[in-house]
Amino acid sequence: MSSSKQIRVRIFPDGQIKADVIGVKGKACTDYMDVLAELLDAEIIDSDYTAEYYETEQVEIQQLQHSNQIKNS
């Protein structure tokens, strides 16, 4: 079961922006922050990593089994 992925953004009166990536495990969270910084034309000056950063994303892989049958004439 996968959790929802969210970016929580807070903008302070002094113009400072704080963003938290929620529901993304591992280093992929930094990709979300890079996109957000680009959209806001902002620079990331400090990062704190949550426990999710140090976890690994579980990926479900489904393997399909295919059998070939050769018919002799």
Predicted model as a PDB file, atoms N, CA, C, CB and O in Angstrom, pLDDT in the B-factor column:
MODEL        1                                                                  
ATOM      1  N   MET A   1       0.847  -1.160   0.000  1.00 46.00           N  
ATOM      2  CA  MET A   1       0.000   0.000   0.000  1.00 46.00           C  
ATOM      3  C   MET A   1       0.898   1.230   0.000  1.00 46.00           C  
ATOM      4  CB  MET A   1      -0.967  -0.006   1.215  1.00 46.00           C  
ATOM      5  O   MET A   1       1.809   1.321   0.823  1.00 46.00           O  
ATOM      6  N   SER A   2       0.665   2.170  -0.896  1.00 52.00           N  
ATOM      7  CA  SER A   2       1.493   3.360  -0.937  1.00 52.00           C  
ATOM      8  C   SER A   2       0.760   4.530  -0.298  1.00 52.00           C  
ATOM      9  CB  SER A   2       1.887   3.695  -2.380  1.00 52.00           C  
ATOM     10  O   SER A   2      -0.458   4.664  -0.414  1.00 52.00           O  
ATOM     11  N   SER A   3       1.523   5.362   0.370  1.00 66.00           N  
ATOM     12  CA  SER A   3       0.930   6.533   1.001  1.00 66.00           C  
ATOM     13  C   SER A   3       0.910   7.674   0.006  1.00 66.00           C  
ATOM     14  CB  SER A   3       1.702   6.931   2.277  1.00 66.00           C  
ATOM     15  O   SER A   3       1.615   7.646  -1.003  1.00 66.00           O  
ATOM     16  N   SER A   4       0.098   8.679   0.297  1.00 88.00           N  
ATOM     17  CA  SER A   4       0.041   9.822  -0.603  1.00 88.00           C  
ATOM     18  C   SER A   4       1.293  10.672  -0.432  1.00 88.00           C  
ATOM     19  CB  SER A   4      -1.228  10.663  -0.345  1.00 88.00           C  
ATOM     20  O   SER A   4       1.857  10.763   0.659  1.00 88.00           O  
ATOM     21  N   LYS A   5       1.710  11.282  -1.511  1.00 89.00           N  
ATOM     22  CA  LYS A   5       2.890  12.130  -1.494  1.00 89.00           C  
ATOM     23  C   LYS A   5       2.433  13.577  -1.459  1.00 89.00           C  
ATOM     24  CB  LYS A   5       3.805  11.859  -2.724  1.00 89.00           C  
ATOM     25  O   LYS A   5       1.547  13.968  -2.219  1.00 89.00           O  
ATOM     26  N   GLN A   6       3.026  14.369  -0.588  1.00 91.00           N  
ATOM     27  CA  GLN A   6       2.604  15.755  -0.409  1.00 91.00           C  
ATOM     28  C   GLN A   6       3.813  16.657  -0.217  1.00 91.00           C  
ATOM     29  CB  GLN A   6       1.649  15.883   0.788  1.00 91.00           C  
ATOM     30  O   GLN A   6       4.860  16.223   0.265  1.00 91.00           O  
ATOM     31  N   ILE A   7       3.652  17.920  -0.603  1.00 91.00           N  
ATOM     32  CA  ILE A   7       4.613  18.949  -0.251  1.00 91.00           C  
ATOM     33  C   ILE A   7       3.832  19.992   0.539  1.00 91.00           C  
ATOM     34  CB  ILE A   7       5.322  19.572  -1.530  1.00 91.00           C  
ATOM     35  O   ILE A   7       2.880  20.580   0.026  1.00 91.00           O  
ATOM     36  N   ARG A   8       4.231  20.219   1.777  1.00 93.00           N  
ATOM     37  CA  ARG A   8       3.594  21.228   2.624  1.00 93.00           C  
ATOM     38  C   ARG A   8       4.470  22.477   2.567  1.00 93.00           C  
ATOM     39  CB  ARG A   8       3.408  20.714   4.115  1.00 93.00           C  
ATOM     40  O   ARG A   8       5.651  22.435   2.914  1.00 93.00           O  
ATOM     41  N   VAL A   9       3.883  23.585   2.126  1.00 91.00           N  
ATOM     42  CA  VAL A   9       4.629  24.833   1.957  1.00 91.00           C  
ATOM     43  C   VAL A   9       4.068  25.884   2.904  1.00 91.00           C  
ATOM     44  CB  VAL A   9       4.563  25.329   0.484  1.00 91.00           C  
ATOM     45  O   VAL A   9       2.858  26.099   2.971  1.00 91.00           O  
ATOM     46  N   ARG A  10       4.978  26.541   3.643  1.00 93.00           N  
ATOM     47  CA  ARG A  10       4.595  27.650   4.524  1.00 93.00           C  
ATOM     48  C   ARG A  10       5.383  28.885   4.099  1.00 93.00           C  
ATOM     49  CB  ARG A  10       4.860  27.302   6.038  1.00 93.00           C  
ATOM     50  O   ARG A  10       6.601  28.830   3.933  1.00 93.00           O  
ATOM     51  N   ILE A  11       4.684  29.986   3.929  1.00 91.00           N  
ATOM     52  CA  ILE A  11       5.319  31.246   3.552  1.00 91.00           C  
ATOM     53  C   ILE A  11       5.164  32.208   4.721  1.00 91.00           C  
ATOM     54  CB  ILE A  11       4.695  31.841   2.235  1.00 91.00           C  
ATOM     55  O   ILE A  11       4.054  32.463   5.189  1.00 91.00           O  
ATOM     56  N   PHE A  12       6.286  32.734   5.184  1.00 92.00           N  
ATOM     57  CA  PHE A  12       6.303  33.610   6.350  1.00 92.00           C  
ATOM     58  C   PHE A  12       6.265  35.074   5.919  1.00 92.00           C  
ATOM     59  CB  PHE A  12       7.547  33.336   7.212  1.00 92.00           C  
ATOM     60  O   PHE A  12       6.624  35.392   4.785  1.00 92.00           O  
ATOM     61  N   PRO A  13       5.834  35.973   6.811  1.00 95.00           N  
ATOM     62  CA  PRO A  13       5.721  37.397   6.471  1.00 95.00           C  
ATOM     63  C   PRO A  13       7.022  38.013   5.936  1.00 95.00           C  
ATOM     64  CB  PRO A  13       5.275  38.167   7.688  1.00 95.00           C  
ATOM     65  O   PRO A  13       6.978  38.955   5.145  1.00 95.00           O  
ATOM     66  N   ASP A  14       8.171  37.490   6.361  1.00 93.00           N  
ATOM     67  CA  ASP A  14       9.444  38.041   5.883  1.00 93.00           C  
ATOM     68  C   ASP A  14       9.850  37.491   4.511  1.00 93.00           C  
ATOM     69  CB  ASP A  14      10.540  37.746   6.892  1.00 93.00           C  
ATOM     70  O   ASP A  14      10.931  37.806   4.012  1.00 93.00           O  
ATOM     71  N   GLY A  15       8.982  36.666   3.898  1.00 88.00           N  
ATOM     72  CA  GLY A  15       9.258  36.107   2.579  1.00 88.00           C  
ATOM     73  C   GLY A  15       9.936  34.748   2.612  1.00 88.00           C  
ATOM     74  O   GLY A  15      10.088  34.108   1.572  1.00 88.00           O  
ATOM     75  N   GLN A  16      10.343  34.302   3.787  1.00 90.00           N  
ATOM     76  CA  GLN A  16      10.969  32.994   3.912  1.00 90.00           C  
ATOM     77  C   GLN A  16       9.941  31.915   3.609  1.00 90.00           C  
ATOM     78  CB  GLN A  16      11.571  32.800   5.323  1.00 90.00           C  
ATOM     79  O   GLN A  16       8.775  32.032   3.985  1.00 90.00           O  
ATOM     80  N   ILE A  17      10.381  30.867   2.929  1.00 90.00           N  
ATOM     81  CA  ILE A  17       9.514  29.745   2.572  1.00 90.00           C  
ATOM     82  C   ILE A  17      10.074  28.493   3.221  1.00 90.00           C  
ATOM     83  CB  ILE A  17       9.404  29.574   1.020  1.00 90.00           C  
ATOM     84  O   ILE A  17      11.268  28.211   3.128  1.00 90.00           O  
ATOM     85  N   LYS A  18       9.207  27.751   3.872  1.00 92.00           N  
ATOM     86  CA  LYS A  18       9.602  26.466   4.443  1.00 92.00           C  
ATOM     87  C   LYS A  18       8.724  25.403   3.815  1.00 92.00           C  
ATOM     88  CB  LYS A  18       9.476  26.459   6.008  1.00 92.00           C  
ATOM     89  O   LYS A  18       7.503  25.547   3.760  1.00 92.00           O  
ATOM     90  N   ALA A  19       9.355  24.326   3.337  1.00 91.00           N  
ATOM     91  CA  ALA A  19       8.615  23.258   2.677  1.00 91.00           C  
ATOM     92  C   ALA A  19       9.011  21.920   3.279  1.00 91.00           C  
ATOM     93  CB  ALA A  19       8.869  23.268   1.153  1.00 91.00           C  
ATOM     94  O   ALA A  19      10.174  21.693   3.610  1.00 91.00           O  
ATOM     95  N   ASP A  20       8.037  21.044   3.414  1.00 92.00           N  
ATOM     96  CA  ASP A  20       8.255  19.688   3.905  1.00 92.00           C  
ATOM     97  C   ASP A  20       7.708  18.713   2.872  1.00 92.00           C  
ATOM     98  CB  ASP A  20       7.578  19.470   5.300  1.00 92.00           C  
ATOM     99  O   ASP A  20       6.594  18.878   2.376  1.00 92.00           O  
ATOM    100  N   VAL A  21       8.501  17.699   2.554  1.00 91.00           N  
ATOM    101  CA  VAL A  21       8.055  16.633   1.656  1.00 91.00           C  
ATOM    102  C   VAL A  21       7.570  15.494   2.545  1.00 91.00           C  
ATOM    103  CB  VAL A  21       9.213  16.160   0.671  1.00 91.00           C  
ATOM    104  O   VAL A  21       8.293  15.030   3.427  1.00 91.00           O  
ATOM    105  N   ILE A  22       6.348  15.053   2.305  1.00 91.00           N  
ATOM    106  CA  ILE A  22       5.723  14.031   3.141  1.00 91.00           C  
ATOM    107  C   ILE A  22       5.334  12.839   2.272  1.00 91.00           C  
ATOM    108  CB  ILE A  22       4.481  14.601   3.883  1.00 91.00           C  
ATOM    109  O   ILE A  22       4.753  13.007   1.200  1.00 91.00           O  
ATOM    110  N   GLY A  23       5.656  11.646   2.737  1.00 89.00           N  
ATOM    111  CA  GLY A  23       5.254  10.433   2.026  1.00 89.00           C  
ATOM    112  C   GLY A  23       6.219   9.985   0.951  1.00 89.00           C  
ATOM    113  O   GLY A  23       5.897   9.096   0.164  1.00 89.00           O  
ATOM    114  N   VAL A  24       7.407  10.589   0.901  1.00 88.00           N  
ATOM    115  CA  VAL A  24       8.425  10.197  -0.080  1.00 88.00           C  
ATOM    116  C   VAL A  24       9.625   9.681   0.688  1.00 88.00           C  
ATOM    117  CB  VAL A  24       8.824  11.396  -1.020  1.00 88.00           C  
ATOM    118  O   VAL A  24      10.196  10.397   1.511  1.00 88.00           O  
ATOM    119  N   LYS A  25      10.004   8.466   0.429  1.00 87.00           N  
ATOM    120  CA  LYS A  25      11.113   7.857   1.154  1.00 87.00           C  
ATOM    121  C   LYS A  25      12.413   7.956   0.354  1.00 87.00           C  
ATOM    122  CB  LYS A  25      10.798   6.391   1.473  1.00 87.00           C  
ATOM    123  O   LYS A  25      12.403   7.966  -0.877  1.00 87.00           O  
ATOM    124  N   GLY A  26      13.509   8.027   1.066  1.00 87.00           N  
ATOM    125  CA  GLY A  26      14.812   8.048   0.426  1.00 87.00           C  
ATOM    126  C   GLY A  26      15.151   9.402  -0.177  1.00 87.00           C  
ATOM    127  O   GLY A  26      14.516  10.416   0.115  1.00 87.00           O  
ATOM    128  N   LYS A  27      16.163   9.388  -1.018  1.00 87.00           N  
ATOM    129  CA  LYS A  27      16.685  10.625  -1.589  1.00 87.00           C  
ATOM    130  C   LYS A  27      15.759  11.241  -2.628  1.00 87.00           C  
ATOM    131  CB  LYS A  27      18.027  10.370  -2.206  1.00 87.00           C  
ATOM    132  O   LYS A  27      16.011  12.358  -3.080  1.00 87.00           O  
ATOM    133  N   ALA A  28      14.701  10.550  -3.018  1.00 88.00           N  
ATOM    134  CA  ALA A  28      13.763  11.090  -4.000  1.00 88.00           C  
ATOM    135  C   ALA A  28      13.110  12.381  -3.503  1.00 88.00           C  
ATOM    136  CB  ALA A  28      12.688  10.054  -4.326  1.00 88.00           C  
ATOM    137  O   ALA A  28      12.649  13.193  -4.305  1.00 88.00           O  
ATOM    138  N   CYS A  29      13.070  12.568  -2.196  1.00 88.00           N  
ATOM    139  CA  CYS A  29      12.452  13.786  -1.664  1.00 88.00           C  
ATOM    140  C   CYS A  29      13.200  15.028  -2.129  1.00 88.00           C  
ATOM    141  CB  CYS A  29      12.412  13.742  -0.132  1.00 88.00           C  
ATOM    142  O   CYS A  29      12.593  16.088  -2.286  1.00 88.00           O  
ATOM    143  N   THR A  30      14.498  14.918  -2.349  1.00 90.00           N  
ATOM    144  CA  THR A  30      15.260  16.079  -2.794  1.00 90.00           C  
ATOM    145  C   THR A  30      14.861  16.480  -4.215  1.00 90.00           C  
ATOM    146  CB  THR A  30      16.765  15.787  -2.726  1.00 90.00           C  
ATOM    147  O   THR A  30      14.978  17.651  -4.574  1.00 90.00           O  
ATOM    148  N   ASP A  31      14.397  15.537  -5.022  1.00 91.00           N  
ATOM    149  CA  ASP A  31      13.909  15.867  -6.361  1.00 91.00           C  
ATOM    150  C   ASP A  31      12.686  16.779  -6.267  1.00 91.00           C  
ATOM    151  CB  ASP A  31      13.562  14.581  -7.146  1.00 91.00           C  
ATOM    152  O   ASP A  31      12.551  17.720  -7.050  1.00 91.00           O  
ATOM    153  N   TYR A  32      11.805  16.505  -5.321  1.00 90.00           N  
ATOM    154  CA  TYR A  32      10.617  17.334  -5.121  1.00 90.00           C  
ATOM    155  C   TYR A  32      11.025  18.745  -4.709  1.00 90.00           C  
ATOM    156  CB  TYR A  32       9.687  16.709  -4.057  1.00 90.00           C  
ATOM    157  O   TYR A  32      10.442  19.724  -5.173  1.00 90.00           O  
ATOM    158  N   MET A  33      12.016  18.845  -3.848  1.00 91.00           N  
ATOM    159  CA  MET A  33      12.460  20.159  -3.388  1.00 91.00           C  
ATOM    160  C   MET A  33      13.120  20.938  -4.525  1.00 91.00           C  
ATOM    161  CB  MET A  33      13.434  20.014  -2.209  1.00 91.00           C  
ATOM    162  O   MET A  33      12.943  22.152  -4.627  1.00 91.00           O  
ATOM    163  N   ASP A  34      13.869  20.258  -5.370  1.00 92.00           N  
ATOM    164  CA  ASP A  34      14.500  20.924  -6.513  1.00 92.00           C  
ATOM    165  C   ASP A  34      13.450  21.501  -7.458  1.00 92.00           C  
ATOM    166  CB  ASP A  34      15.409  19.943  -7.270  1.00 92.00           C  
ATOM    167  O   ASP A  34      13.595  22.625  -7.938  1.00 92.00           O  
ATOM    168  N   VAL A  35      12.403  20.741  -7.722  1.00 92.00           N  
ATOM    169  CA  VAL A  35      11.321  21.217  -8.597  1.00 92.00           C  
ATOM    170  C   VAL A  35      10.626  22.416  -7.952  1.00 92.00           C  
ATOM    171  CB  VAL A  35      10.291  20.079  -8.880  1.00 92.00           C  
ATOM    172  O   VAL A  35      10.332  23.404  -8.625  1.00 92.00           O  
ATOM    173  N   LEU A  36      10.368  22.330  -6.665  1.00 90.00           N  
ATOM    174  CA  LEU A  36       9.712  23.435  -5.962  1.00 90.00           C  
ATOM    175  C   LEU A  36      10.571  24.696  -6.006  1.00 90.00           C  
ATOM    176  CB  LEU A  36       9.420  23.047  -4.505  1.00 90.00           C  
ATOM    177  O   LEU A  36      10.057  25.788  -6.247  1.00 90.00           O  
ATOM    178  N   ALA A  37      11.863  24.552  -5.777  1.00 91.00           N  
ATOM    179  CA  ALA A  37      12.771  25.708  -5.828  1.00 91.00           C  
ATOM    180  C   ALA A  37      12.762  26.332  -7.226  1.00 91.00           C  
ATOM    181  CB  ALA A  37      14.215  25.287  -5.439  1.00 91.00           C  
ATOM    182  O   ALA A  37      12.788  27.555  -7.362  1.00 91.00           O  
ATOM    183  N   GLU A  38      12.727  25.497  -8.256  1.00 93.00           N  
ATOM    184  CA  GLU A  38      12.688  26.017  -9.623  1.00 93.00           C  
ATOM    185  C   GLU A  38      11.374  26.750  -9.895  1.00 93.00           C  
ATOM    186  CB  GLU A  38      12.876  24.875 -10.633  1.00 93.00           C  
ATOM    187  O   GLU A  38      11.371  27.825 -10.495  1.00 93.00           O  
ATOM    188  N   LEU A  39      10.267  26.169  -9.455  1.00 91.00           N  
ATOM    189  CA  LEU A  39       8.964  26.808  -9.666  1.00 91.00           C  
ATOM    190  C   LEU A  39       8.864  28.159  -8.959  1.00 91.00           C  
ATOM    191  CB  LEU A  39       7.850  25.893  -9.180  1.00 91.00           C  
ATOM    192  O   LEU A  39       8.259  29.098  -9.475  1.00 91.00           O  
ATOM    193  N   LEU A  40       9.459  28.241  -7.783  1.00 87.00           N  
ATOM    194  CA  LEU A  40       9.384  29.470  -6.994  1.00 87.00           C  
ATOM    195  C   LEU A  40      10.516  30.439  -7.313  1.00 87.00           C  
ATOM    196  CB  LEU A  40       9.404  29.138  -5.520  1.00 87.00           C  
ATOM    197  O   LEU A  40      10.574  31.534  -6.754  1.00 87.00           O  
ATOM    198  N   ASP A  41      11.416  30.042  -8.210  1.00 90.00           N  
ATOM    199  CA  ASP A  41      12.613  30.828  -8.515  1.00 90.00           C  
ATOM    200  C   ASP A  41      13.325  31.170  -7.201  1.00 90.00           C  
ATOM    201  CB  ASP A  41      12.245  32.133  -9.310  1.00 90.00           C  
ATOM    202  O   ASP A  41      13.658  32.324  -6.932  1.00 90.00           O  
ATOM    203  N   ALA A  42      13.546  30.131  -6.401  1.00 87.00           N  
ATOM    204  CA  ALA A  42      14.130  30.286  -5.070  1.00 87.00           C  
ATOM    205  C   ALA A  42      15.380  29.435  -4.951  1.00 87.00           C  
ATOM    206  CB  ALA A  42      13.115  29.906  -3.975  1.00 87.00           C  
ATOM    207  O   ALA A  42      15.664  28.597  -5.808  1.00 87.00           O  
ATOM    208  N   GLU A  43      16.112  29.659  -3.887  1.00 89.00           N  
ATOM    209  CA  GLU A  43      17.327  28.905  -3.608  1.00 89.00           C  
ATOM    210  C   GLU A  43      17.149  28.174  -2.282  1.00 89.00           C  
ATOM    211  CB  GLU A  43      18.578  29.840  -3.572  1.00 89.00           C  
ATOM    212  O   GLU A  43      16.678  28.753  -1.303  1.00 89.00           O  
ATOM    213  N   ILE A  44      17.527  26.911  -2.258  1.00 90.00           N  
ATOM    214  CA  ILE A  44      17.472  26.145  -1.014  1.00 90.00           C  
ATOM    215  C   ILE A  44      18.717  26.486  -0.219  1.00 90.00           C  
ATOM    216  CB  ILE A  44      17.369  24.596  -1.282  1.00 90.00           C  
ATOM    217  O   ILE A  44      19.837  26.279  -0.684  1.00 90.00           O  
ATOM    218  N   ILE A  45      18.515  27.016   0.996  1.00 89.00           N  
ATOM    219  CA  ILE A  45      19.668  27.418   1.796  1.00 89.00           C  
ATOM    220  C   ILE A  45      19.910  26.500   2.988  1.00 89.00           C  
ATOM    221  CB  ILE A  45      19.486  28.831   2.279  1.00 89.00           C  
ATOM    222  O   ILE A  45      20.979  26.544   3.596  1.00 89.00           O  
ATOM    223  N   ASP A  46      18.943  25.683   3.321  1.00 89.00           N  
ATOM    224  CA  ASP A  46      19.103  24.778   4.452  1.00 89.00           C  
ATOM    225  C   ASP A  46      18.148  23.607   4.293  1.00 89.00           C  
ATOM    226  CB  ASP A  46      18.855  25.511   5.794  1.00 89.00           C  
ATOM    227  O   ASP A  46      17.023  23.776   3.823  1.00 89.00           O  
ATOM    228  N   SER A  47      18.593  22.430   4.682  1.00 88.00           N  
ATOM    229  CA  SER A  47      17.750  21.240   4.611  1.00 88.00           C  
ATOM    230  C   SER A  47      17.903  20.430   5.892  1.00 88.00           C  
ATOM    231  CB  SER A  47      18.110  20.379   3.376  1.00 88.00           C  
ATOM    232  O   SER A  47      19.008  20.244   6.400  1.00 88.00           O  
ATOM    233  N   ASP A  48      16.795  19.964   6.391  1.00 88.00           N  
ATOM    234  CA  ASP A  48      16.771  19.013   7.499  1.00 88.00           C  
ATOM    235  C   ASP A  48      16.077  17.773   6.971  1.00 88.00           C  
ATOM    236  CB  ASP A  48      16.040  19.599   8.781  1.00 88.00           C  
ATOM    237  O   ASP A  48      15.000  17.857   6.380  1.00 88.00           O  
ATOM    238  N   TYR A  49      16.690  16.633   7.183  1.00 87.00           N  
ATOM    239  CA  TYR A  49      16.117  15.392   6.682  1.00 87.00           C  
ATOM    240  C   TYR A  49      15.301  14.708   7.766  1.00 87.00           C  
ATOM    241  CB  TYR A  49      17.217  14.456   6.174  1.00 87.00           C  
ATOM    242  O   TYR A  49      15.718  14.619   8.921  1.00 87.00           O  
ATOM    243  N   THR A  50      14.122  14.223   7.368  1.00 85.00           N  
ATOM    244  CA  THR A  50      13.266  13.483   8.299  1.00 85.00           C  
ATOM    245  C   THR A  50      13.681  12.016   8.290  1.00 85.00           C  
ATOM    246  CB  THR A  50      11.756  13.636   7.921  1.00 85.00           C  
ATOM    247  O   THR A  50      14.564  11.616   7.531  1.00 85.00           O  
ATOM    248  N   ALA A  51      13.051  11.234   9.124  1.00 86.00           N  
ATOM    249  CA  ALA A  51      13.339   9.799   9.182  1.00 86.00           C  
ATOM    250  C   ALA A  51      13.025   9.131   7.839  1.00 86.00           C  
ATOM    251  CB  ALA A  51      12.527   9.130  10.315  1.00 86.00           C  
ATOM    252  O   ALA A  51      13.671   8.149   7.473  1.00 86.00           O  
ATOM    253  N   GLU A  52      12.035   9.659   7.101  1.00 86.00           N  
ATOM    254  CA  GLU A  52      11.672   9.084   5.801  1.00 86.00           C  
ATOM    255  C   GLU A  52      12.833   9.147   4.810  1.00 86.00           C  
ATOM    256  CB  GLU A  52      10.457   9.811   5.223  1.00 86.00           C  
ATOM    257  O   GLU A  52      12.950   8.281   3.944  1.00 86.00           O  
ATOM    258  N   TYR A  53      13.682  10.151   4.925  1.00 84.00           N  
ATOM    259  CA  TYR A  53      14.827  10.286   4.028  1.00 84.00           C  
ATOM    260  C   TYR A  53      15.747   9.071   4.124  1.00 84.00           C  
ATOM    261  CB  TYR A  53      15.608  11.565   4.351  1.00 84.00           C  
ATOM    262  O   TYR A  53      16.346   8.655   3.132  1.00 84.00           O  
ATOM    263  N   TYR A  54      15.851   8.514   5.314  1.00 86.00           N  
ATOM    264  CA  TYR A  54      16.758   7.388   5.559  1.00 86.00           C  
ATOM    265  C   TYR A  54      16.103   6.036   5.317  1.00 86.00           C  
ATOM    266  CB  TYR A  54      17.275   7.445   6.972  1.00 86.00           C  
ATOM    267  O   TYR A  54      16.750   5.001   5.478  1.00 86.00           O  
ATOM    268  N   GLU A  55      14.832   6.030   4.935  1.00 83.00           N  
ATOM    269  CA  GLU A  55      14.122   4.792   4.619  1.00 83.00           C  
ATOM    270  C   GLU A  55      14.234   4.518   3.120  1.00 83.00           C  
ATOM    271  CB  GLU A  55      12.627   4.879   5.056  1.00 83.00           C  
ATOM    272  O   GLU A  55      14.578   5.403   2.337  1.00 83.00           O  
ATOM    273  N   THR A  56      13.942   3.294   2.744  1.00 80.00           N  
ATOM    274  CA  THR A  56      13.934   2.961   1.326  1.00 80.00           C  
ATOM    275  C   THR A  56      12.499   2.758   0.873  1.00 80.00           C  
ATOM    276  CB  THR A  56      14.784   1.698   1.043  1.00 80.00           C  
ATOM    277  O   THR A  56      11.661   2.239   1.610  1.00 80.00           O  
ATOM    278  N   GLU A  57      12.240   3.174  -0.338  1.00 70.00           N  
ATOM    279  CA  GLU A  57      10.919   3.020  -0.938  1.00 70.00           C  
ATOM    280  C   GLU A  57      10.728   1.564  -1.309  1.00 70.00           C  
ATOM    281  CB  GLU A  57      10.748   3.940  -2.183  1.00 70.00           C  
ATOM    282  O   GLU A  57      11.601   0.964  -1.937  1.00 70.00           O  
ATOM    283  N   GLN A  58       9.610   0.993  -0.933  1.00 68.00           N  
ATOM    284  CA  GLN A  58       9.328  -0.385  -1.316  1.00 68.00           C  
ATOM    285  C   GLN A  58       8.586  -0.363  -2.642  1.00 68.00           C  
ATOM    286  CB  GLN A  58       8.499  -1.127  -0.216  1.00 68.00           C  
ATOM    287  O   GLN A  58       7.548   0.284  -2.786  1.00 68.00           O  
ATOM    288  N   VAL A  59       9.133  -1.071  -3.591  1.00 64.00           N  
ATOM    289  CA  VAL A  59       8.552  -1.122  -4.918  1.00 64.00           C  
ATOM    290  C   VAL A  59       8.032  -2.525  -5.146  1.00 64.00           C  
ATOM    291  CB  VAL A  59       9.580  -0.717  -6.007  1.00 64.00           C  
ATOM    292  O   VAL A  59       8.738  -3.510  -4.935  1.00 64.00           O  
ATOM    293  N   GLU A  60       6.785  -2.599  -5.581  1.00 67.00           N  
ATOM    294  CA  GLU A  60       6.189  -3.900  -5.857  1.00 67.00           C  
ATOM    295  C   GLU A  60       6.428  -4.239  -7.319  1.00 67.00           C  
ATOM    296  CB  GLU A  60       4.668  -3.909  -5.522  1.00 67.00           C  
ATOM    297  O   GLU A  60       6.058  -3.478  -8.214  1.00 67.00           O  
ATOM    298  N   ILE A  61       7.037  -5.365  -7.547  1.00 72.00           N  
ATOM    299  CA  ILE A  61       7.338  -5.807  -8.904  1.00 72.00           C  
ATOM    300  C   ILE A  61       6.510  -7.048  -9.199  1.00 72.00           C  
ATOM    301  CB  ILE A  61       8.862  -6.095  -9.084  1.00 72.00           C  
ATOM    302  O   ILE A  61       6.548  -8.034  -8.463  1.00 72.00           O  
ATOM    303  N   GLN A  62       5.774  -6.977 -10.273  1.00 69.00           N  
ATOM    304  CA  GLN A  62       4.992  -8.135 -10.682  1.00 69.00           C  
ATOM    305  C   GLN A  62       5.700  -8.780 -11.857  1.00 69.00           C  
ATOM    306  CB  GLN A  62       3.526  -7.742 -11.049  1.00 69.00           C  
ATOM    307  O   GLN A  62       6.022  -8.123 -12.846  1.00 69.00           O  
ATOM    308  N   GLN A  63       5.930 -10.049 -11.735  1.00 70.00           N  
ATOM    309  CA  GLN A  63       6.611 -10.781 -12.798  1.00 70.00           C  
ATOM    310  C   GLN A  63       5.575 -11.611 -13.547  1.00 70.00           C  
ATOM    311  CB  GLN A  63       7.752 -11.688 -12.227  1.00 70.00           C  
ATOM    312  O   GLN A  63       4.824 -12.389 -12.959  1.00 70.00           O  
ATOM    313  N   LEU A  64       5.561 -11.423 -14.828  1.00 70.00           N  
ATOM    314  CA  LEU A  64       4.652 -12.201 -15.656  1.00 70.00           C  
ATOM    315  C   LEU A  64       5.394 -13.403 -16.194  1.00 70.00           C  
ATOM    316  CB  LEU A  64       4.070 -11.350 -16.810  1.00 70.00           C  
ATOM    317  O   LEU A  64       6.526 -13.292 -16.666  1.00 70.00           O  
ATOM    318  N   GLN A  65       4.752 -14.543 -16.119  1.00 68.00           N  
ATOM    319  CA  GLN A  65       5.368 -15.750 -16.622  1.00 68.00           C  
ATOM    320  C   GLN A  65       4.769 -16.030 -17.992  1.00 68.00           C  
ATOM    321  CB  GLN A  65       5.161 -16.952 -15.646  1.00 68.00           C  
ATOM    322  O   GLN A  65       3.550 -16.087 -18.152  1.00 68.00           O  
ATOM    323  N   HIS A  66       5.630 -16.200 -18.960  1.00 64.00           N  
ATOM    324  CA  HIS A  66       5.195 -16.423 -20.323  1.00 64.00           C  
ATOM    325  C   HIS A  66       5.797 -17.735 -20.814  1.00 64.00           C  
ATOM    326  CB  HIS A  66       5.599 -15.238 -21.242  1.00 64.00           C  
ATOM    327  O   HIS A  66       7.007 -17.943 -20.720  1.00 64.00           O  
ATOM    328  N   SER A  67       4.972 -18.592 -21.322  1.00 65.00           N  
ATOM    329  CA  SER A  67       5.494 -19.855 -21.858  1.00 65.00           C  
ATOM    330  C   SER A  67       5.278 -19.876 -23.366  1.00 65.00           C  
ATOM    331  CB  SER A  67       4.805 -21.088 -21.182  1.00 65.00           C  
ATOM    332  O   SER A  67       4.210 -19.519 -23.863  1.00 65.00           O  
ATOM    333  N   ASN A  68       6.284 -20.289 -24.060  1.00 63.00           N  
ATOM    334  CA  ASN A  68       6.217 -20.424 -25.513  1.00 63.00           C  
ATOM    335  C   ASN A  68       5.957 -21.891 -25.856  1.00 63.00           C  
ATOM    336  CB  ASN A  68       7.534 -19.914 -26.191  1.00 63.00           C  
ATOM    337  O   ASN A  68       6.611 -22.793 -25.333  1.00 63.00           O  
ATOM    338  N   GLN A  69       5.013 -22.102 -26.723  1.00 65.00           N  
ATOM    339  CA  GLN A  69       4.749 -23.455 -27.182  1.00 65.00           C  
ATOM    340  C   GLN A  69       5.037 -23.506 -28.668  1.00 65.00           C  
ATOM    341  CB  GLN A  69       3.284 -23.890 -26.874  1.00 65.00           C  
ATOM    342  O   GLN A  69       4.583 -22.656 -29.433  1.00 65.00           O  
ATOM    343  N   ILE A  70       5.781 -24.491 -29.057  1.00 66.00           N  
ATOM    344  CA  ILE A  70       6.119 -24.664 -30.472  1.00 66.00           C  
ATOM    345  C   ILE A  70       5.277 -25.809 -31.019  1.00 66.00           C  
ATOM    346  CB  ILE A  70       7.655 -24.943 -30.670  1.00 66.00           C  
ATOM    347  O   ILE A  70       5.235 -26.903 -30.456  1.00 66.00           O  
ATOM    348  N   LYS A  71       4.624 -25.530 -32.110  1.00 65.00           N  
ATOM    349  CA  LYS A  71       3.766 -26.539 -32.719  1.00 65.00           C  
ATOM    350  C   LYS A  71       4.491 -27.117 -33.924  1.00 65.00           C  
ATOM    351  CB  LYS A  71       2.384 -25.940 -33.129  1.00 65.00           C  
ATOM    352  O   LYS A  71       4.900 -26.386 -34.826  1.00 65.00           O  
ATOM    353  N   ASN A  72       4.645 -28.438 -33.931  1.00 67.00           N  
ATOM    354  CA  ASN A  72       5.282 -29.112 -35.057  1.00 67.00           C  
ATOM    355  C   ASN A  72       4.233 -29.388 -36.140  1.00 67.00           C  
ATOM    356  CB  ASN A  72       5.965 -30.435 -34.596  1.00 67.00           C  
ATOM    357  O   ASN A  72       3.102 -29.774 -35.844  1.00 67.00           O  
ATOM    358  N   SER A  73       4.633 -29.181 -37.401  1.00 59.00           N  
ATOM    359  CA  SER A  73       3.690 -29.454 -38.483  1.00 59.00           C  
ATOM    360  C   SER A  73       3.800 -30.872 -38.955  1.00 59.00           C  
ATOM    361  CB  SER A  73       3.914 -28.515 -39.640  1.00 59.00           C  
ATOM    362  O   SER A  73       3.078 -31.277 -39.866  1.00 59.00           O  
TER     363      SER A  73                                                      
ENDMDL                                                                          
END                                                                             
